[in-house]
Amino acid sequence: MAKLTRDEFISALKEMTILEVKELVDAMKEEFGVDPSAVAVAAAPSADAANEGPSTQTVVLKSAGGNKIAVIKIIKEITGLGLVEAKALADNGGNIKENVPAEEAKSIAEQLTAAGAEVELA
């Protein structure tokens, strides 16, 4: 098996759902006996980044609104979740996508709002 480069690995992570990433972290804990989240270190933001606003945002569903079926379809499409998981998210609210680029987060929020959902960007 060919060794993945850092960029290839990060690209593959970006394509995963939150559930898939959690399963990967759990598998890494089991295989190596180390919690990868415990050794993660975030870089301090630069002054320019602070002036521009957040570069990544989390899309949070507050309410599915009156057209829940349309909202469920959008959630499935955006997250790759199954019908049951997407319905649960529509029913209970919560994070649709975390730490996505600001433009993508706005696009997702617009799609959900157009379908009648109440959305917040965090």
Secondary structure, 3 states (H helix, E strand, C coil): CCCCCHHHHHHHHHCCCHHHHHHHHHHHHHHHCCCHHHCCCCCCCCHHHHHHCCCEEEEEEEECCCCHHHHHHHHHHHHCCCHHHHHHHHHHCEEEEEEEEHHHHHHHHHHHHHCCCEEEEC
